[in-house]
């Protein structure tokens, strides 16, 4: 796990001293790679790469980056892990390549020399990398950027008239001094509508996110935009006619292979263990794959109803892990808030939980931790979307068949003095009926009218280029099984909420502590296999949450975990903290960030929260945005 960055001066741009700018970018992401750093500048002084290294495989100086093949003039800066590196290394050795290191970086470098962009289809792992190729008499120099299939590792870029700049984090791009800080109104509105800034937007107008499963190619010697290419997309369901036993066997095999492949490491490796089914499955399969020591980490709370410590301890004891449990309090969170906001990179209303469990893992001596992220998306673990979206869609269809019912229902639910979802329902019945509209009702944060009140009319008008329903529909895909809600919701979760919030937050919050987090349940081979299994086997049908996952690995779990029937997310007690220890800081942020949000709308939201009419996540989303802005990130 590392941080990557680079600069390419555009044709016609004046001279720029690249080495110092690349060094500044590397310094801005030192937390991503405390073990080593490096800068490469091309001989003509007009392009270069930077890297910060968190050494995981081959921790010797032989793994230094940027890494070059001196005879070819090709250099790479790489962030991630290639889980089939040994297989690719053997193939390359058969083609005559000789390796100087045991790192997967060198495997990627030679794989590009051997196979070009076709290497992307052969990689299994999480990655974001840049490959810089020198020009020759017969071919111009080029830059290739690529991002893994599910978007586990981030990659951002800005294409300005003077330079093309890229990096693993937004703050690293800003450190180049070549990219502006102007906020994007569409991104601000999208954040308030969805709870996170959706890719390819970023909070800054001039910076974009490279989409998952995409590659970007840039000609170093010619003006013109970069070429974007999609090399992988979420598959549509092609349901195989498997019975329950065959599906369970297929699932267990894919799970076992995914977890086993994610265990490769030359440094201490462990796991996050919440006590839920997903993280327990990962830990159980880790134990099946190794007899060596396993360290697990969890965070629990003093507040009743939030901790899963009993289940985590039972799981740790059952498989014999060295378990670390941290009791997290509101005052502790208050003391870390400034660093949490800095780690966010761009506003998010989630991720604080990951910040603290990653901190706990690092304090326990881990450099790598496996997470159960992805299980809910593949196996139907979110009742509000997998069950709520079809119900909402049916209600919208019913309202559409009765003349005047939509407007009447919208007015009625908007008038109810209850939680925030009613405002979203009111907005939903006024839209064209679709799965994407129903999904927005369930997964969205604020309703459009509320976002307009928070931003003000001018910012809201400038934000109309973003359509949340269209965004969701594009990410979920409209072909194949669009009439089958379970598969559609699974793809919608993976392409929106998982990508833009869970994975992004996991990356920045873990890397703030120089910890690599791996997500074996989002191994692309497992994802493809699960999306193609019959939906009926994945629905609850009264059998508890995620029945297919439970049946596939249930014999590896202790009864207390296996027989759970409740779904409890890894949620912090913000409902209590926002009425207690965090109040002074929220007041401070509100006064320091005047002009970003409308003060009257913010105050109204706070009053509704105090009266029990606004969910805590909405107030925290406002506070996180204000706190991020107050830190000077604008």
C-alpha positions in Angstrom: 0.0 0.0 0.0 1.4 3.3 -1.0 0.7 6.8 -2.4 1.3 7.7 -6.0 1.5 11.1 -7.8 2.8 12.6 -11.0 3.0 15.6 -13.2 3.0 15.9 -17.0 3.6 19.4 -18.4 1.3 20.0 -21.4 2.8 21.0 -24.8 3.4 24.7 -24.9 3.6 25.1 -21.1 6.4 27.2 -19.8 9.2 25.6 -17.7 8.4 24.3 -14.2 10.8 22.8 -11.7 9.2 19.4 -11.4 11.4 17.8 -8.8 10.5 20.2 -6.0 6.8 20.0 -6.8 6.9 16.2 -6.9 8.7 16.2 -3.6 6.0 18.4 -2.1 3.4 16.0 -3.4 5.2 13.1 -1.8 5.5 14.9 1.5 1.7 15.6 1.5 1.0 11.9 1.4 3.8 10.7 3.8 1.1 9.0 5.9 0.3 6.6 3.1 3.9 5.4 3.0 6.2 6.1 5.9 8.8 3.4 4.9 10.3 5.0 1.8 9.8 7.8 -0.8 11.1 8.5 -4.2 10.8 10.9 -7.2 11.6 10.2 -10.9 11.9 13.1 -13.4 12.1 12.3 -17.1 15.3 13.3 -18.9 13.5 16.2 -20.7 12.3 17.6 -17.3 8.7 17.8 -18.5 7.1 14.8 -16.7 7.7 12.8 -13.6 6.4 10.4 -10.9 6.4 10.4 -7.1 5.8 7.7 -4.5 5.5 7.0 -0.8 5.9 3.4 0.2 4.3 1.3 2.9 6.4 -1.8 2.4 4.3 -5.0 2.5 6.0 -7.4 0.1 9.8 -7.4 -0.2 10.5 -4.7 2.4 14.1 -4.4 1.2 15.4 -1.4 -0.9 14.8 -3.6 -4.0 11.2 -2.6 -3.8 11.9 1.1 -4.0 9.6 3.3 -6.1 9.2 4.8 -8.6 10.7 1.7 -10.1 12.3 1.7 -13.5 13.3 -0.7 -16.3 16.4 1.1 -17.3 16.8 -0.6 -20.7 13.3 0.3 -21.8 12.9 3.7 -20.1 9.7 2.6 -18.4 8.9 3.6 -14.8 6.1 2.8 -12.5 4.5 4.3 -9.3 2.1 1.8 -7.8 -0.4 1.6 -4.9 -2.0 -1.7 -4.0 -1.6 -5.4 -3.9 -1.6 -7.9 -6.7 -2.8 -11.2 -5.3 -1.8 -13.3 -8.3 1.6 -11.8 -8.5 3.4 -15.2 -8.1 1.4 -16.6 -11.0 2.2 -13.6 -13.2 5.8 -13.7 -12.2 6.1 -17.3 -13.3 4.5 -16.5 -16.7 6.9 -13.6 -17.2 9.9 -15.7 -16.3 8.8 -18.2 -19.0 9.0 -15.3 -21.4 12.5 -14.5 -20.4 12.1 -11.7 -17.8 14.5 -11.8 -14.8 13.5 -10.2 -11.5 15.7 -8.2 -9.1 13.1 -8.2 -6.3 10.3 -10.2 -4.8 7.9 -7.2 -5.0 4.7 -7.2 -7.0 5.6 -3.7 -8.3 8.3 -5.3 -10.5 5.7 -7.9 -11.7 3.4 -5.1 -12.9 6.3 -3.3 -14.5 7.4 -6.3 -16.6 3.8 -7.3 -17.2 3.2 -4.0 -18.9 6.4 -4.4 -21.0 5.2 -7.9 -22.0 1.5 -7.4 -22.5 0.8 -3.6 -22.6 -2.7 -2.6 -21.5 -3.8 -6.2 -21.7 -2.2 -6.7 -18.3 -5.3 -5.2 -16.8 -7.4 -8.2 -17.6 -4.9 -10.5 -16.0 -4.5 -8.7 -12.6 -6.3 -9.9 -9.5 -6.1 -7.3 -6.7 -6.6 -3.8 -5.6 -4.5 -1.2 -7.4 -4.0 2.3 -8.7 -0.8 2.7 -10.7 0.9 5.0 -13.2 3.3 3.7 -15.9 5.5 6.3 -17.6 7.0 5.3 -20.9 9.8 7.1 -22.6 9.4 8.2 -26.2 11.4 6.5 -29.0 12.1 7.4 -32.6 9.1 5.2 -33.6 6.6 6.0 -30.8 5.8 9.0 -28.6 6.1 8.8 -24.8 3.1 8.0 -22.8 1.4 7.8 -19.4 -0.9 5.0 -18.4 -3.1 5.3 -15.3 -5.3 2.4 -14.1 -7.6 1.7 -11.3 -8.9 -1.7 -10.0 -12.2 -3.1 -10.9 -14.2 -2.3 -7.8 -12.5 1.0 -7.0 -10.8 -0.2 -3.8 -7.8 2.1 -4.4 -8.4 5.8 -5.3 -6.9 7.8 -8.1 -7.6 11.5 -8.9 -6.4 13.7 -11.7 -6.7 17.2 -13.0 -6.1 18.2 -16.7 -5.3 21.9 -16.8 -4.0 24.0 -19.7 -0.4 23.8 -18.3 -0.2 20.4 -16.7 -1.8 17.0 -16.2 -1.5 16.1 -12.5 -2.6 13.0 -10.7 -2.4 11.5 -7.1 -3.9 9.1 -4.6 -5.4 11.9 -2.6 -6.9 15.3 -3.3 -4.6 17.1 -0.8 -1.7 15.7 -2.7 -2.9 17.2 -6.0 -3.3 20.5 -4.2 0.3 20.3 -2.9 1.5 20.5 -6.5 0.6 24.1 -6.7 -0.8 23.5 -10.2 -4.5 22.8 -9.3 -7.1 25.2 -8.0 -9.3 24.9 -4.9 -12.5 26.1 -6.3 -15.4 24.0 -5.0 -17.8 22.3 -7.4 -21.5 23.3 -6.6 -22.7 20.0 -8.2 -20.4 18.0 -5.8 -21.7 20.0 -2.8 -25.3 19.3 -3.8 -24.5 15.6 -4.5 -22.9 15.3 -1.1 -26.0 16.6 0.6 -28.2 14.4 -1.5 -26.3 11.2 -1.1 -23.9 11.6 1.9 -20.7 11.4 -0.2 -19.4 13.0 -3.4 -20.1 10.6 -6.3 -17.4 9.6 -8.7 -16.2 10.9 -11.1 -16.9 14.2 -9.4 -14.8 15.5 -6.5 -15.4 18.3 -4.1 -13.1 20.5 -6.3 -14.3 21.7 -9.7 -11.0 20.9 -11.5 -10.3 17.5 -10.1 -11.9 14.2 -11.3 -11.8 10.7 -10.0 -10.7 7.9 -12.4 -13.6 5.5 -12.4 -13.2 1.9 -11.2 -12.3 -0.6 -14.0 -10.9 2.2 -16.1 -7.6 3.1 -17.6 -6.4 6.5 -18.8 -3.8 7.0 -21.5 -2.0 10.3 -22.2 0.4 11.1 -25.0 3.3 13.0 -23.5 4.2 14.8 -26.7 0.9 15.9 -28.1 -1.9 18.3 -27.0 -5.3 16.9 -26.5 -7.4 15.2 -23.8 -6.5 11.9 -22.3 -8.1 8.7 -23.6 -10.4 6.9 -21.1 -11.2 3.2 -21.5 -13.4 0.9 -19.5 -11.8 -2.5 -19.2 -14.3 -4.1 -16.7 -17.8 -3.4 -15.4 -20.2 -5.0 -13.0 -21.8 -8.0 -14.7 -25.5 -8.4 -15.1 -27.1 -11.5 -13.7 -26.9 -14.6 -15.9 -28.5 -16.8 -13.3 -27.1 -20.3 -13.4 -29.7 -23.1 -12.6 -28.0 -24.2 -9.4 -29.8 -25.8 -6.5 -29.1 -24.6 -2.9 -26.4 -27.2 -2.2 -24.5 -26.4 -5.3 -24.8 -22.7 -4.7 -23.5 -23.0 -1.2 -20.5 -25.1 -2.4 -19.7 -22.5 -5.1 -20.0 -19.7 -2.6 -17.7 -21.4 -0.1 -15.1 -22.2 -2.7 -15.0 -18.6 -4.0 -14.9 -17.2 -0.4 -12.1 -19.6 0.6 -10.1 -18.7 -2.5 -10.6 -15.0 -2.0 -9.5 -14.9 1.6 -6.6 -17.2 1.1 -5.2 -15.1 -1.8 -5.5 -12.0 0.4 -3.2 -13.4 3.1 0.1 -12.9 1.2 2.3 -10.5 3.2 5.8 -10.0 4.6 4.5 -7.9 7.5 2.1 -8.5 10.4 -1.4 -9.2 9.2 -4.8 -9.4 11.0 -8.4 -8.5 10.6 -11.2 -6.1 11.7 -13.7 -8.2 13.7 -17.0 -6.5 14.5 -18.9 -9.7 15.5 -21.2 -9.5 12.4 -21.5 -12.2 9.9 -19.2 -10.7 7.2 -16.1 -10.0 9.4 -16.6 -13.3 11.2 -16.7 -15.2 7.9 -13.4 -13.5 6.9 -11.7 -14.4 10.2 -13.1 -18.0 10.1 -11.7 -18.5 6.6 -8.3 -16.9 7.7 -8.1 -19.5 10.4 -9.0 -22.3 8.0 -6.1 -21.1 5.7 -3.4 -20.8 8.4 -2.5 -22.2 11.7 -0.3 -19.2 12.6 -1.3 -16.4 14.9 -4.1 -14.0 13.9 -4.7 -10.7 15.5 -8.2 -9.3 15.5 -9.4 -5.8 16.4 -12.8 -4.3 17.4 -14.2 -1.1 18.8 -17.0 -1.1 21.4 -18.9 1.6 23.2 -20.2 2.5 26.7 -23.6 3.3 25.2 -26.1 0.5 25.3 -27.3 -0.9 22.0 -24.3 -0.1 19.9 -21.6 -2.6 20.8 -21.2 -6.0 19.2 -18.4 -6.9 21.6 -20.0 -10.1 22.9 -20.2 -11.5 19.4 -16.7 -10.4 18.5 -15.2 -11.9 21.6 -17.1 -15.2 21.0 -15.7 -15.4 17.4 -12.2 -14.5 18.5 -12.3 -17.2 21.2 -13.8 -19.8 18.9 -11.0 -19.6 16.3 -8.2 -18.6 18.7 -7.2 -15.1 17.7 -5.2 -12.6 19.7 -8.1 -10.1 20.2 -7.8 -6.4 20.8 -10.9 -4.5 22.0 -11.1 -0.8 22.4 -13.8 1.0 24.3 -14.4 4.3 22.5 -15.9 7.3 24.2 -17.3 10.6 23.0 -14.5 12.7 24.5 -11.9 10.5 22.7 -13.7 11.2 19.4 -13.7 15.0 20.2 -10.0 14.9 20.8 -9.4 13.3 17.4 -11.8 15.3 15.3 -9.3 17.7 13.7 -7.2 14.8 12.4 -10.3 12.9 11.3 -11.4 15.9 9.2 -7.9 16.1 7.7 -8.0 12.4 6.9 -11.3 12.7 5.1 -9.7 14.4 2.1 -13.2 15.4 1.0 -16.4 15.6 3.0 -18.1 12.4 4.1 -20.7 11.7 6.7 -19.1 8.3 7.5 -15.7 6.8 8.1 -15.1 7.8 11.8 -15.7 4.1 12.8 -13.0 3.0 10.4 -10.6 5.7 11.6 -10.7 4.3 15.1 -10.6 0.6 14.3 -7.6 1.2 12.0 -5.9 3.2 14.8 -6.5 0.2 17.1 -5.1 -2.2 14.6 -2.0 -0.1 14.1 -1.5 0.1 17.9 -1.8 -3.7 18.0 1.2 -3.9 15.7 -0.5 -4.6 12.4 0.5 -3.3 9.0 -2.3 -5.1 7.1 -5.9 -5.8 8.2 -8.6 -7.7 6.3 -12.1 -6.3 6.4 -15.6 -7.8 5.9 -16.7 -4.9 3.7 -18.7 -6.1 0.7 -20.7 -8.9 2.3 -23.8 -6.8 2.7 -23.7 -5.8 -1.0 -23.3 -9.3 -2.4 -25.6 -11.2 0.0 -28.4 -8.8 0.6 -27.5 -7.5 4.1 -29.1 -4.1 3.9 -32.8 -4.4 4.6 -33.4 -0.7 3.8 -32.4 -1.2 0.2 -32.7 -4.9 -0.7 -36.2 -5.0 0.9 -37.1 -1.3 1.0 -36.4 -0.5 -2.6 -39.0 -3.0 -4.0 -41.5 -1.8 -1.5 -40.9 1.8 -2.3 -41.1 1.1 -6.0 -44.5 -0.6 -5.6 -45.8 2.3 -3.6 -44.7 4.7 -6.3 -46.3 2.6 -9.0 -49.5 2.5 -7.1 -49.5 6.3 -6.6 -48.9 6.7 -10.3 -51.9 4.6 -11.3 -54.3 6.7 -9.2 -55.0 10.2 -10.6 -53.8 12.9 -8.2 -52.5 10.3 -5.7 -48.9 11.2 -6.2 -49.3 14.9 -5.4 -51.7 14.1 -2.5 -49.3 11.5 -1.1 -46.4 13.9 -1.4 -48.2 16.7 0.4 -49.3 14.3 3.1 -46.0 12.8 3.9 -44.2 16.2 3.7 -46.5 17.5 6.4 -45.8 14.7 8.9 -43.7 15.8 11.8 -41.4 12.8 11.8 -38.0 11.7 10.7 -36.2 12.8 7.5 -37.2 9.9 5.3 -40.7 11.4 4.8 -39.3 14.4 3.0 -37.4 12.0 0.6 -40.6 10.0 0.1 -42.5 13.2 -0.8 -39.8 14.0 -3.3 -39.8 10.5 -4.6 -43.5 10.3 -5.5 -43.0 13.4 -7.6 -40.4 11.7 -9.9 -40.8 9.2 -12.7 -41.2 5.7 -11.2 -38.0 3.7 -11.4 -35.8 1.5 -9.3 -33.3 4.4 -9.2 -35.9 6.8 -7.8 -36.9 4.2 -5.1 -33.3 3.6 -4.3 -32.7 7.3 -3.8 -35.6 7.4 -1.3 -34.0 4.7 0.7 -30.3 5.5 0.4 -30.4 9.3 -0.1 -29.6 11.8 2.7 -31.5 15.1 2.2 -34.4 15.8 -0.2 -33.8 18.2 -3.0 -35.8 21.0 -1.4 -33.8 20.7 1.8 -30.5 20.8 -0.2 -31.7 23.9 -1.9 -32.4 25.5 1.5 -29.0 24.5 2.8 -27.0 25.7 -0.3 -29.1 28.8 -1.2 -30.7 29.5 -4.5 -27.5 30.5 -6.4 -25.4 27.5 -5.5 -28.4 25.2 -6.0 -28.9 26.6 -9.5 -25.2 26.1 -10.3 -25.5 22.4 -9.2 -28.2 21.3 -11.6 -25.8 19.4 -13.8 -25.9 16.5 -11.3 -29.0 14.3 -11.4 -28.9 11.7 -8.6 -31.5 9.4 -10.1 -29.6 9.3 -13.4 -26.3 8.7 -11.6 -27.7 5.8 -9.6 -29.3 4.3 -12.8 -26.0 4.5 -14.7 -24.0 2.9 -11.9 -26.5 0.0 -11.5 -27.0 -0.5 -15.2 -30.3 -0.6 -17.0 -29.9 -3.8 -19.0 -30.1 -7.5 -18.2 -32.0 -8.1 -14.9 -33.4 -4.6 -14.4 -36.8 -6.1 -13.7 -35.3 -8.2 -10.9 -34.7 -5.9 -8.0 -32.3 -7.9 -5.9 -29.5 -8.0 -8.6 -30.2 -4.4 -9.5 -29.9 -3.2 -5.9 -26.7 -5.2 -5.5 -25.1 -3.5 -8.4 -26.5 -0.1 -7.3 -24.9 -0.6 -3.8 -21.5 -1.6 -5.3 -21.5 1.2 -7.8 -22.6 4.1 -5.5 -22.7 3.7 -1.7 -19.9 1.1 -1.6 -17.6 2.9 -4.0 -18.2 6.5 -3.1 -18.5 6.1 0.7 -17.4 2.8 2.2 -14.3 2.1 0.1 -13.2 5.7 -0.1 -13.6 6.2 3.6 -11.9 2.9 4.4 -8.9 4.0 2.3 -8.3 7.5 3.7 -9.1 6.6 7.3 -6.8 3.5 7.3 -4.0 5.2 5.5 -4.1 8.1 8.0 -2.6 5.4 10.3 -0.4 3.9 7.6 -2.5 0.7 7.7 -3.3 -1.4 4.6 -6.9 -2.7 4.5 -7.8 -5.5 2.2 -11.4 -6.4 1.3 -11.5 -10.1 0.2 -15.3 -10.1 -0.1 -14.9 -7.6 -3.0 -12.4 -9.8 -4.9 -13.8 -9.4 -8.5 -14.0 -13.2 -9.0 -16.2 -13.5 -6.0 -18.3 -10.5 -7.1 -18.9 -12.0 -10.5 -19.8 -15.4 -9.1 -22.3 -14.0 -6.5 -24.0 -11.7 -9.0 -24.7 -14.7 -11.2 -26.2 -16.9 -8.5 -30.0 -17.3 -8.3 -31.6 -14.5 -6.4 -34.0 -16.7 -4.5 -31.0 -18.3 -2.7 -29.8 -14.9 -1.4 -33.2 -13.5 -0.2 -34.0 -13.6 3.5 -37.2 -15.5 3.3 -37.5 -15.6 7.1 -34.1 -17.3 7.5 -32.2 -14.4 9.0 -29.8 -12.0 7.3 -27.6 -13.2 4.4 -28.8 -16.8 4.4 -26.5 -18.0 1.5 -23.4 -16.7 3.3 -24.6 -18.2 6.6 -25.2 -21.5 5.0 -21.9 -21.5 3.1 -19.7 -21.0 6.1 -22.0 -21.5 9.1 -20.1 -24.6 10.3 -17.0 -22.5 10.8 -18.8 -20.1 13.2 -19.7 -20.4 16.9 -23.4 -20.8 17.6 -23.7 -17.3 19.1 -22.6 -15.7 15.8 -24.2 -18.3 13.4 -27.6 -18.0 15.0 -27.9 -14.2 15.0 -31.1 -12.9 13.4 -30.4 -9.2 13.8 -28.5 -6.9 11.4 -26.4 -4.4 13.4 -24.2 -2.1 11.5 -20.9 -0.8 12.8 -22.5 2.5 13.9 -21.0 4.9 16.4 -23.3 6.5 19.1 -23.4 9.9 17.3 -27.0 10.3 18.4 -25.8 10.7 21.9 -22.5 12.5 21.2 -24.1 15.2 19.1 -26.1 16.1 22.1 -23.1 16.0 24.4 -19.3 16.1 24.0 -19.4 17.2 20.3 -21.7 20.2 20.7 -18.9 22.8 21.3 -17.0 21.8 18.2 -20.1 21.8 16.0 -20.8 25.3 17.2 -17.2 26.3 16.4 -17.4 24.9 12.9 -20.7 26.6 12.1 -19.3 30.0 13.0 -16.0 29.4 11.1 -17.6 28.3 7.8 -20.2 31.0 7.2 -21.0 31.3 3.5 -20.8 27.7 2.6 -24.2 26.7 4.0 -27.2 28.9 4.8 -27.1 29.6 8.6 -30.9 29.6 9.0 -31.2 26.2 7.3 -28.4 24.8 9.4 -30.0 26.1 12.6 -33.3 24.6 11.6 -31.7 21.2 11.1 -30.2 21.4 14.5 -33.5 22.3 16.1 -35.2 19.4 14.3 -32.5 17.0 15.5 -33.0 18.2 19.1 -36.8 17.7 18.7 -36.3 14.1 17.5 -37.4 15.0 13.9 -34.0 14.6 12.1 -31.8 11.6 12.1 -28.4 12.1 13.6 -26.6 11.2 10.3 -28.1 14.3 8.6 -26.8 16.6 11.3 -23.4 15.0 11.3 -23.3 15.3 7.5 -23.8 19.1 7.9 -21.2 19.2 10.7 -18.6 17.2 8.8 -18.9 19.5 5.8 -18.6 22.6 7.9 -15.7 21.1 9.9 -13.9 20.1 6.7 -14.4 23.6 5.3 -13.3 25.3 8.5 -10.0 23.4 8.3 -9.0 25.5 5.3 -9.5 22.7 2.8 -11.4 25.2 0.7 
